[in-house]
Amino acid sequence: PQRSALDNKTMRRYQVILWTQLSSRTLSSSAATFAFIDSSPGAKFASLYNRENNHRGITTGSSTVHSISSCRRSMTSLASSSEEGGGAKNLVVDPFCFRQFAEKENSKGYAGAVFNLSVSKFEEIVNSRYSSSQLKDGYAPFCKHLFIVNDFSDARVNVLPITKENEKYLRTRYEARNEKELPVLARYFDRELLMEGKEESDVFPVAKYIDLILYSREQIKKENAAMGKDEEQESAPWGIVSIKAQDVDRELPMTPITAMRNALGKDQGGSGVELVMEAYMEAVDYWKGHANVL
């Protein structure tokens, strides 16, 4: 209708504000989000509606929109959530991590956390909980951590404190995580000895958190090339290279021997990152009183 056809009260009461065009994995650049605002006293934020994708955004039902800046914040939040929860995966399980899934042959004999979920189901769950704002820095710029609550698996912790009662179960051995890596000496608890005459739940509590250790796609490609592996076609920005089941939502120090191996060249299974003495000594302080269970 023409402006003359609308009374002044209606014009004041309802305003339509066109926010910026959104461009993300789920919203094309032509998609526009509108906010309908009741500017009268005590008015409520009515709704957000995405024209192109034909879905409702959010309705507060309780908060008055006092200004355009409030509207902008709400719509920015919608744009962010659309990007984080889009159809494209942000996280994929790297083949190096397949040993942590029971459906994979190389999981047999692996003593770390092994999941009965399929790789695809695990990826579905962790991608639904992914938020770039929750990523924590790892030991190098290409490494990040994402901590999520473990309410979807029966994964149990596999790091235990060393006590007078269990130190007799400690063992050592040389190990490499794959045929390309340089074997290094590792200290660990022997699982079979720990379990003699006991139930699993008596020794290993179900983990409260899952620590996803992520490598950037660029770093994974570099390491694969250095070890002579075929180039992969995966495009997800983050690869899950390890999964830790633990009781705290923070990073546990990597074992000192792992830090030393990472300082080796990529052709030896390392990442080529220089060893940092302060971080190394923090790792020593933790691991002198703890051990993995293998």
Beta strands, then each sheet from edge to edge (+ up, - down):
strand 1: 14-18
strand 2: 33-38
strand 3: 45-50
strand 4: 55-56
strand 5: 91-93
strand 6: 136-137
strand 7: 143-149
strand 8: 159-161
strand 9: 170-175
strand 10: 184-189
strand 11: 209-216
strand 12: 238-246
strand 13: 290-293
sheet 1: 1+ 2- 3+ 4-
sheet 2: 5+ 12+ 11- 7+ 6-
sheet 3: 8+ 13- 10- 9+
end
